[in-house]
Amino acid sequence: MELPTKLYRCKRAFTLIELMVVVVIVGVLAAMAIPRFMRTTAKSKQTEAKLILKQIYTTERAYRQERNAYYPGDASTIVAQPGDIIAPLGVEIMPAVHYSYSITGDGTGFTATAGSKATTGLDDDPTLDVWTIDQTGNLTVTTDDAVD
């Protein structure tokens, strides 16, 4: 009879309090990590806008070298949605992008804009992300969705 009693006493297990402490610690760590993850995800999506706007800037400079004017030269605005091609510049906007792009030009200068195509911004809040570049190569953020 003594053998089963010794085995029972040697058996170790976690108490309910120890399990609850672990659950609370995991919850606190998750609460701290999720906002950082969302910011990092938004910043990686912003890289798309920066790269395509720099590509538009480079092709606009080449267009001006050939024709002595920026595109479009009639003070109009060209809007390129995902999947479109800006034919005179040779810039293709791939279908799986997070921004829509527009170019406004009058021949002597241009401004290209990248704006969040979703109504909820990059991180599912109402703040939209907007980037612009002009004929001087000045890349600026008008509304930064990664900081809020």
N, C-alpha and C positions, 0 to 999 in steps of 0.2 A: 504493500500500500504506500510505502514511502516514495517509491520511484516516480509515480505520476505527479506527486506533489512537488518534487524538486524540479521536474521538467516545467511545470506550470509557473513556478517562481522565476525560472531563468528566462522565460519568454518575455521579450521586450516589445513595446508597441508605442506609437505616438498617441499623445492625449489629444483631446478635442481642442484644447487651448493652443497647443503647439501647431496644429493644423490651421487654426484660425489666424495665428500670427503669420504663418507662411503665406496664406491667402492675402492678408492685408499688405504684406511687403510686396508681393507680386503685383497687386493692384496699384500701389504707389509708383512702382517702377514703370508700369504700363502708362499711367497717367502722365508721367514725365516724358516718356519716349514718344508717344503718339504725336504731340504737337511738333516736336523736332523732325519727325519723319515727314509730316505734312509739309513743313517749310522746305525740307530738302527736296521733296518731290516737286514742289512748285518751282524751285530754283532750277532743277534739271529741265523742266518744261520751258523755262525762260531761255535756256540755251538755244532752243529751236528758233525762237524769234530773233535773237541776236545774230545767229548764223545766216538766216535767210535775209535779214535786213542788210547785213554786210555783203551778201551776194548781190542784192539789188544795187547797193552802192557801187560795187565794182563794175557791174554791167552798165550802170548809168554812166559811169566815167568813160567806159569804152564806147558807148553809144554817142556821147558828146564828142569824143575824139573823131568819130566817123562823120557826124552830121552837124557839128558845131552848135548843138542844142541838146538839152535834157529831154527825156521822154516823160510824160506827154507834153508836147510843146504848146498846147492850146489852152492852158489853164484849167484843164479838166481833171477829173479824178478817175483813175482806173482801179477797180476793185477785183481782187483775185481771191476766190474761195478755194478751199482744199480741192485738189484735183485739176485746177486751172493751170494754164500756161500763159505767162506774160510774153507773148510771141516776139515783139520787137526787141526785148531784152534777152530772150532765151532763158527765162527763169521759170522753172516748173515748181508749182506748189503741190507737194505730194498729198495724196488723199487722207493719210492718217496724221494730220497736224492738229495742233491745239489753238492755232491762231488763224484769223483771216487777215489779208494784207491789202493795203491800198497805196497808190502812188498819186500824188498831186504835183503837177509841174507846169511851169510856164515857159520853158525853153531856157531861161537863165538860171533856174534852180529847181529843186524838187524836194519833196518831203515824202518819205515812205513810212507807213504806219503799220504796226502789227498789233492787233487787238484780240483779246480772248474771244474765241468763237462761241463758247458756251455761255449761257446766261448766268451761270453760277461761278464764274471765274475759274482759277486753276485749282483751288482747294475747297470747292463747294460752298463758298460764301458769296455774298452779292458784289464784292469788290472785283472789278474786272482789271486785267493786266494789260497795259498799253505801253508800247515802245515805239520810238521814232528815230529816224536817221535822216540827215539832210545832205545837200551837195558837198558840204565840207567834211563829211564823215563823222559828224557829231552824233553819237548814239546816246539817247537819253531815255529814261523811263518816266512816263507821265503819271502812271498809276502802278504802283508795285504791289502785286497781290501776295508776294512771298514774305512781306514784313508784318502783316497783321495776324 
